[in-house]
């Protein structure tokens, strides 16, 4: 009896071991057809194009910001412009009285309208003119308000640009007159076309990250822009065509390698290693491992590929350079 029990136990160990060897001798098999193929959709590999871009953030700011300060302290008598008005160099913005004129007029007003009119005629107010062509982006005073010679009564901007922060690793791909797209956080559905206008020669380093300011000049829809708005800027670097491409959602990563899933002759899902290249927000270039017309499988329930992006050793720049 005892020998019989040991024999059964010995045979059970042999059976489990054989089953384990069989199971692990077929690596790449992920699922069976009966269980999970319904969760996948077939995709035919095609040739397409990849737009290589640099995506970064920036802030809408005046390219040249000019504070208008009066030559002397005094009081505002009349304001002729409002915020958002476009003015030309030499346009009259406001009338002001010096502190002496303001005191004299207040004293004359107490004596009656005739006395006040006389002194207004004798003692003319001081005009404030626009020194440049531009837009009034800030009006700091109202009629009757007093100010000092250090107070900025108006702030003018010649034009609004987006000052984008570009990482030093991407700066070599940025060129003057390069096409860009601008999306403002305030108007996420309105695309603004722009061009690179200036690349800073001096850098800024924050938390050991070195960036350069790049001025992007909007060429349409600039009327919706306001100083201080946050913007996302896409710089278009290069467009590659005639590539073997697959959707980003089809790419999986494991142990530093990339692969896609295909169906073998036994209707089993297996992993196929590939070598990837450039990518954009939708597609990834396949340099080797797939040919045009091949059929791959993509999970239907994939909502986001963010996990794949962050886990990929080939895409270290996050939302920056697409390689």
VENZITA-V166826 format. One record per backbone hydrogen bond with DSSP energy under -1.0 kcal/mol. CO is the residue of the C=O (numbers start at 1). NH is the residue of the N-H. Records with the same first field share a line. If there is no record, write none. Layout:
BEGIN
CO->NH / NH
END
This chain:
BEGIN
1->5
2->6
3->7
4->8
5->9
6->10
7->11
8->12
9->13
10->14
11->15
12->16
13->17
14->18
15->19
16->20
17->21
18->22
19->23
20->24
21->25
27->29
31->269
32->36
33->37
36->39
37->40
39->300
41->298
43->296
45->293
46->245
48->243
50->240
52->237 / 238
53->322
54->235
56->233
57->165
58->231
59->163
60->228
61->161
64->158
66->156
68->153 / 154
73->99
74->147
75->97
76->144
78->95
82->85
85->136
87->134
88->91
91->130
93->80
94->128
95->77 / 78
96->126
97->75
98->102
99->103
100->104
101->105
102->106
103->107
104->108
105->109
106->110
108->111
109->112
112->116
113->117
114->118
115->119
116->120
117->121
118->122
119->123
126->96
128->93 / 94
130->90
134->87
135->157
136->84
138->155
142->145
145->76
147->74
148->151
153->140
154->68
155->137 / 138
156->66
157->135
159->63
161->61
162->216
163->59
164->214
166->212
167->170
170->173
171->174
175->178
178->196
179->236
180->194
181->234
182->192
183->232
187->190
192->182
193->219
194->180
195->217
196->177
198->215
204->211
206->209
209->206
210->168
211->204
212->166
213->200
214->164
215->197 / 198
216->162
217->195
221->224
222->225
226->229
229->60
230->185
231->58
232->183
233->56
234->181
235->54
238->52
240->50
243->48
244->286
246->284
247->250
248->251
252->259
254->257
257->254
258->274
259->252
260->272
261->297
262->270
264->267
268->264
269->30
270->262
272->260
275->287 / 288
278->285
282->248
283->280
284->246
285->277
288->275
291->294
294->45
296->43
298->41
305->309
306->310
307->311
317->320
END
